[in-house]
Amino acid sequence: MSDTTIKKHKIAVIGLGYVGLPLARLFATKYPVIGFDINNKRIEKLNEGIDDTLEVDNNVLKGVLKTSNDKNIGLFNTCDIMDIQDANIYVVTVPTPVDKNNRPDLTPLYKSSETVAKVLRKGDIVIYESTVYPGVTEEECIPVLERVSGLKFNEDFFAGYSPERINPGDKEHTVEKILKVTSGSTPEIGKVVDDLYKSVIVAGTHLAPTIKVAEAAKVIENSQRDINIAFVNELAKIFNLLGIDTHAVLEAAGTKWNFLPFKPGLVGGHCIGVDPYYLAQKAQEHGYHPEIILAGRRLNDSMGEYVASQVVKCMIKKGINVSEAKVLNLGITFKENCPDVRNTKAVDVIHSLEDYGISVTTFDPWANSNEVHHEYNLKSEADIEQIRKFANSQNGFDAIILTVAHKEFLDLDLSQFLRTNGVIYDVKGILENCDNRL
């Protein structure tokens, strides 16, 4: 892509969360970028150079920020729709959750499409990054853009799809270092979209032949991981019954060159724990019931209750009164070294323990306590001294469960919080000399 072409682009990134902000920051190193989000508090923090998601280093963020919506390269953040009206490329990076029945909820996509459509002009390109089932961009989003804007698709405006591959909390595989799949609504637009990403993604790009191919590629990435983790979770259940150390088995099997290195655990988050339902929904609409995909999801969704039952068994064996027990849960985010609590399966462990009458205290130095309370009506403590004081007042916890492998937990002496005959249960398999693990 020539410098002349680069200067012509003005990009608006719609949604400044875990996906949108890193992308906006990266684009802002070469283009004028407007970051748009409906969360005013989020915009205020970003304009102060503070990213609460911890995905973008604050100094790096400050390095691309600008205070005016001009044509110079850099990032201008706003929640005013009028600020994005002079963009010619719109990149939509909003979440795609499921509802309580695990059915795809496209509401964020519909609303963001309406927002873009209000300022859409002839010649503009709208690129979607949200993970969806094949067909959502052209069958669900494009009609919204046409209806609200009054413009004709592939005549007046165009579309692209480039699925996000952000791995929250991963400081090694950052957005520019992950190969990007791209696509466009016409071959010519596909080339424009590919060149746009190629100009900032050092790992390179892969131009898919159609938008639906790109959508399908993304949704099977996470479905494949979900199924593989479900397999080792089932193995863990079998080997626990047989009295065999699952992690030792996986270590031995892993000596074969083509053995896939998956480990058992809780599978939550906004990707792996959600995306298989999107593919399943589309398959069912076309008359096919996806047995393997849904079986894997059911098994992984059951692991929180399974972990709780295993902990209870361990306590019973030690003569601990379960109905009066106090348990310390370590970690409530959906993965290690990341503040994201969306769709965390640690909550399933907590609720299942509470069903036994157990009192659960949660310690997580990464999670926002207010967000945890708002999302799950649960209390999470971020100060280890508060946990220590509570443990001392109770003469220690009856059990400690490590559900999330935060780095802070690796050097923590758990014995100082535990009663003499207490139980330590390691869901992640990272604690040394721990006999109770998934």
C-alpha positions in Angstrom: 0.0 0.0 0.0 1.5 3.4 -1.0 1.9 6.3 1.4 -0.7 8.2 -0.7 -3.3 5.5 -0.2 -2.5 5.4 3.6 -3.1 9.2 3.9 -6.5 8.8 2.3 -7.9 6.5 5.0 -9.6 7.8 8.1 -10.6 5.0 10.3 -13.4 4.8 13.0 -13.2 1.9 15.4 -16.6 1.2 16.9 -16.2 -0.4 20.4 -13.1 0.2 22.5 -12.9 -2.9 24.6 -10.3 -5.8 24.6 -10.4 -6.0 20.8 -11.1 -2.5 19.7 -8.6 -0.5 21.7 -5.5 -2.5 20.7 -6.6 -2.3 17.1 -7.3 1.4 17.2 -3.9 2.0 18.9 -2.2 0.0 16.1 -4.0 1.8 13.3 -3.2 5.1 14.9 0.5 4.6 14.3 -0.2 5.1 10.5 -3.6 6.6 10.1 -5.9 9.2 11.7 -8.2 7.1 13.9 -11.4 7.9 15.8 -12.1 5.5 18.6 -15.9 5.4 19.4 -17.6 3.9 22.4 -20.9 4.5 24.1 -19.4 4.2 27.6 -18.5 7.8 28.5 -16.5 6.7 31.6 -14.4 4.5 29.3 -13.7 7.4 26.9 -12.7 9.7 29.8 -10.2 7.1 31.1 -8.8 6.4 27.7 -8.3 10.2 27.1 -6.3 10.3 30.3 -4.1 7.6 28.9 -5.5 4.8 31.1 -6.7 1.4 29.8 -8.5 -0.5 32.6 -8.5 -3.7 30.5 -4.6 -3.6 30.7 -4.5 -4.6 27.0 -2.6 -1.5 26.0 0.3 -0.1 28.1 -0.6 3.3 29.3 2.6 4.9 28.0 2.0 3.3 24.6 -1.6 4.6 24.6 -0.5 8.1 25.5 2.0 8.0 22.7 -0.8 7.8 20.0 -3.4 10.0 21.7 -4.4 13.3 20.2 -6.8 15.9 21.5 -8.5 16.9 18.3 -10.3 15.1 15.5 -8.0 16.2 12.7 -6.4 14.5 9.7 -3.1 13.8 11.4 -2.2 10.3 12.4 -3.1 9.3 15.9 -6.0 8.3 18.1 -8.9 10.5 19.1 -11.5 8.9 21.4 -15.1 10.0 21.6 -18.7 9.0 22.4 -20.1 11.6 20.1 -21.4 10.1 16.8 -20.8 13.4 15.0 -17.0 12.9 15.4 -17.0 9.7 13.2 -19.0 11.2 10.3 -15.9 12.0 8.3 -14.4 8.6 8.5 -14.3 6.4 5.3 -13.5 3.1 7.0 -15.5 1.8 9.9 -14.3 -1.1 11.9 -16.9 -2.7 14.2 -15.4 -4.6 17.2 -18.4 -5.0 19.6 -18.9 -8.2 21.6 -21.2 -11.1 20.4 -22.6 -12.8 23.5 -25.2 -15.5 24.0 -28.4 -15.1 26.0 -29.4 -17.2 29.0 -30.5 -20.0 26.7 -27.1 -19.9 24.9 -28.6 -18.5 21.8 -26.6 -15.8 19.9 -27.4 -12.3 20.9 -26.7 -10.0 18.0 -28.0 -6.9 19.7 -24.6 -5.2 20.0 -24.0 -5.8 16.3 -27.4 -4.4 15.3 -27.0 -1.3 17.4 -23.4 -0.6 16.3 -24.6 -1.1 12.6 -27.3 1.5 13.2 -24.7 3.9 14.6 -22.5 3.5 11.6 -25.4 3.7 9.2 -26.4 7.2 10.5 -23.1 8.6 9.2 -22.4 6.3 6.3 -21.5 7.9 3.0 -20.9 6.7 -0.6 -17.7 4.9 -1.0 -17.3 4.0 2.7 -16.3 0.5 3.8 -17.6 -1.2 7.0 -15.4 -4.0 8.4 -16.7 -6.3 11.1 -14.4 -8.1 13.5 -16.9 -9.6 15.9 -17.0 -13.4 16.0 -20.2 -14.6 14.3 -21.7 -17.6 12.5 -21.3 -17.6 8.7 -23.7 -15.2 7.1 -24.2 -12.6 9.9 -22.3 -9.8 8.1 -24.3 -10.0 4.9 -27.6 -11.3 6.1 -28.0 -9.5 9.4 -25.7 -6.4 9.5 -25.8 -5.2 5.9 -29.6 -4.9 5.8 -29.4 -2.6 8.9 -26.8 -0.5 7.2 -29.0 -0.2 4.0 -32.2 0.5 5.9 -30.8 3.2 8.1 -28.5 4.9 5.6 -30.7 4.6 2.5 -27.6 3.5 0.6 -27.2 0.4 -1.7 -24.8 -2.3 -0.7 -21.9 -3.0 -3.1 -22.9 0.1 -5.1 -22.8 3.0 -2.6 -20.9 1.3 0.2 -19.0 -1.9 0.8 -18.2 -4.3 3.6 -15.4 -6.5 4.9 -14.8 -9.0 7.6 -11.6 -9.6 9.4 -12.1 -11.7 12.6 -10.3 -10.6 15.8 -7.7 -12.9 17.2 -6.9 -10.9 20.3 -5.8 -13.1 23.2 -6.6 -11.1 26.4 -3.7 -10.8 28.8 -1.2 -12.1 26.3 1.7 -9.6 26.0 3.6 -11.8 23.6 1.0 -12.5 20.9 -0.2 -8.9 20.5 -2.5 -7.8 17.6 0.3 -6.9 15.2 2.0 -10.2 15.8 -1.0 -12.4 14.9 -1.6 -13.3 11.3 -4.9 -11.7 10.2 -7.6 -13.2 8.1 -9.3 -10.6 5.8 -12.1 -10.5 3.3 -14.3 -8.1 1.3 -17.7 -7.9 -0.2 -16.2 -7.8 -3.7 -12.7 -9.0 -4.9 -11.6 -5.3 -5.2 -12.8 -4.4 -1.7 -11.2 -7.6 -0.4 -7.8 -6.3 -1.7 -8.4 -2.9 -0.1 -9.2 -4.5 3.2 -6.3 -6.8 3.0 -3.9 -4.0 2.2 -5.3 -2.0 5.1 -4.5 -4.6 7.6 -1.2 -5.6 5.9 0.0 -2.1 6.4 0.0 -2.6 10.2 0.1 -6.4 10.9 3.7 -7.4 10.8 2.7 -11.1 10.9 1.0 -10.8 7.6 -2.5 -11.5 6.3 -4.6 -14.2 4.6 -7.2 -12.9 2.1 -10.2 -15.3 2.2 -12.2 -15.6 -1.0 -15.5 -14.5 0.7 -16.8 -12.9 3.9 -18.6 -16.2 4.8 -15.4 -18.1 4.5 -13.7 -15.7 6.9 -16.6 -15.8 9.3 -16.6 -19.7 9.3 -12.8 -19.8 9.8 -13.0 -17.7 12.9 -15.9 -19.6 14.5 -14.3 -23.0 14.0 -11.0 -21.8 15.6 -12.5 -21.6 19.0 -14.9 -24.5 18.5 -11.9 -26.7 17.8 -10.2 -25.6 21.0 -13.4 -26.1 22.9 -13.8 -29.7 21.7 -10.2 -30.6 22.4 -10.4 -29.2 26.0 -13.7 -31.1 26.5 -11.8 -34.3 25.5 -9.1 -33.8 28.2 -11.8 -32.7 30.7 -13.5 -36.0 30.1 -10.2 -37.8 30.5 -9.7 -36.1 33.8 -13.0 -37.4 35.0 -12.1 -40.9 33.9 -8.6 -40.9 35.3 -9.8 -39.5 38.7 -12.1 -42.5 39.0 -9.2 -44.8 38.2 -6.9 -43.0 40.6 -4.5 -41.9 37.9 -2.8 -38.4 37.7 -4.3 -36.8 34.6 -1.4 -34.3 34.2 1.2 -37.1 34.4 -0.7 -39.0 31.7 -0.8 -35.9 29.4 2.9 -35.3 30.0 3.7 -38.8 29.0 1.4 -38.7 25.9 2.9 -35.4 25.0 6.2 -36.9 24.2 4.7 -38.0 20.8 5.4 -35.3 18.2 1.8 -34.9 17.0 0.0 -35.1 20.4 -2.0 -31.9 21.0 -1.0 -30.3 24.3 -4.4 -29.4 25.8 -5.0 -29.4 29.5 -8.2 -29.9 31.6 -9.9 -26.9 33.2 -12.7 -24.4 33.2 -13.6 -23.1 29.8 -15.2 -19.6 29.9 -14.6 -16.2 28.5 -16.1 -14.4 25.5 -14.7 -16.6 22.8 -14.2 -20.4 23.5 -17.1 -20.5 25.9 -19.5 -18.7 23.5 -18.5 -19.2 19.8 -19.5 -22.9 19.5 -23.1 -21.9 20.2 -23.0 -19.5 17.2 -21.9 -22.3 14.8 -24.4 -24.7 16.4 -27.2 -22.2 15.9 -26.5 -21.8 12.2 -26.3 -25.5 11.7 -29.6 -26.1 13.4 -31.3 -23.4 11.2 -30.2 -25.5 8.3 -31.6 -28.7 9.8 -28.4 -30.3 11.2 -27.9 -31.0 14.9 -24.2 -30.7 15.6 -23.6 -33.5 18.1 -19.8 -33.2 18.8 -19.9 -29.4 19.1 -22.8 -29.3 21.6 -21.5 -32.4 23.5 -18.2 -30.7 24.0 -19.9 -27.5 25.2 -22.1 -29.4 27.6 -19.2 -31.2 29.1 -17.2 -28.0 29.5 -20.2 -26.2 31.0 -20.4 -28.9 33.6 -16.9 -28.6 34.9 -17.6 -26.0 37.6 -20.1 -28.3 39.3 -17.6 -31.2 38.9 -14.8 -29.3 40.5 -17.0 -28.3 43.5 -18.1 -31.9 44.0 -14.4 -33.1 44.0 -13.5 -30.5 46.6 -16.4 -31.6 48.8 -15.3 -35.2 48.5 -11.8 -34.2 49.6 -13.2 -32.4 52.6 -15.4 -35.3 53.6 -12.4 -37.7 53.5 -10.7 -35.4 56.0 -13.7 -35.3 58.3 -14.5 -31.6 57.6 -18.1 -30.6 58.2 -19.1 -29.4 54.7 -22.2 -27.5 55.7 -20.1 -25.2 58.0 -17.0 -25.1 55.9 -15.2 -22.0 54.8 -13.4 -22.0 51.4 -11.0 -19.6 49.8 -11.4 -19.4 46.0 -8.3 -18.0 44.2 -9.3 -16.2 41.0 -12.5 -15.1 39.4 -11.4 -13.8 36.0 -12.0 -16.1 33.0 -8.2 -16.6 32.5 -4.9 -15.9 34.2 -3.2 -12.5 34.3 -6.2 -10.8 32.8 -8.9 -8.6 34.5 -11.7 -9.9 32.1 -14.5 -11.5 34.1 -16.9 -12.0 31.2 -18.5 -15.5 31.2 -16.0 -16.8 33.8 -16.6 -20.4 34.9 -15.1 -19.7 38.3 -18.5 -18.4 39.2 -20.0 -21.9 38.5 -17.5 -23.4 41.1 -18.5 -20.7 43.7 -22.3 -21.2 43.2 -22.0 -25.0 43.3 -20.0 -24.8 46.6 -22.6 -22.5 48.0 -25.3 -25.0 47.1 -23.6 -27.4 49.6 -23.9 -24.7 52.3 -20.3 -23.7 52.0 -19.2 -20.1 52.7 -16.9 -19.0 49.9 -14.4 -16.1 50.0 -12.8 -15.0 46.7 -9.4 -13.4 46.3 -8.4 -12.0 42.9 -5.8 -9.2 42.5 -6.7 -8.7 38.8 -10.5 -8.5 39.0 -12.4 -5.2 39.5 -14.5 -5.9 42.6 -17.3 -3.5 41.5 -17.5 -5.3 38.1 -17.7 -8.7 39.8 -20.5 -7.5 42.0 -22.4 -6.0 39.1 -22.1 -9.0 36.9 -22.5 -11.8 39.4 -23.7 -10.3 42.7 -20.5 -11.8 44.3 -17.8 -10.2 46.4 -14.2 -10.4 45.3 -11.3 -9.1 47.4 -8.2 -7.7 45.7 -6.1 -7.1 48.9 -4.3 -10.1 50.2 -4.0 -8.5 53.6 -7.7 -8.5 54.0 -7.7 -12.2 53.1 -5.0 -12.9 55.7 -7.0 -11.0 58.4 -10.1 -13.0 57.6 -8.3 -16.3 57.7 -6.7 -15.5 61.0 -10.1 -14.6 62.5 -11.5 -17.9 61.4 -8.4 -20.0 62.3 -7.9 -20.6 58.6 -10.0 -21.9 55.7 -11.1 -25.5 55.5 -10.2 -25.6 51.8 -8.4 -23.5 49.2 -9.2 -23.8 45.5 -7.0 -22.4 42.8 -9.3 -21.8 39.9 -7.3 -19.2 37.9 -3.5 -19.4 37.5 -2.6 -15.7 38.2 1.2 -15.2 38.6 0.6 -13.8 42.1 -0.6 -17.2 43.3 2.5 -19.1 42.3 4.6 -17.6 45.1 1.8 -17.5 47.6 2.3 -19.7 50.7 -1.2 -21.2 50.9 -0.5 -23.0 54.2 -0.7 -19.6 56.1 -4.4 -19.4 55.1 -5.3 -23.1 55.7 -6.4 -25.1 58.8 -4.2 -28.0 59.8 -6.3 -30.6 58.1 -7.4 -28.4 55.3 -7.7 -29.2 51.6 -5.9 -27.5 48.7 -7.4 -28.3 45.3 -5.6 -27.2 42.1 -7.8 -26.8 39.1 -5.0 -25.6 36.8 -2.3 -28.1 37.8 0.4 -25.6 38.6 1.0 -26.0 42.3 3.9 -28.1 43.4 3.2 -31.0 45.9 -0.5 -30.7 45.5 -2.2 -34.1 45.5 -5.7 -32.8 44.7 -6.0 -31.5 41.2 -8.3 -31.7 38.2 
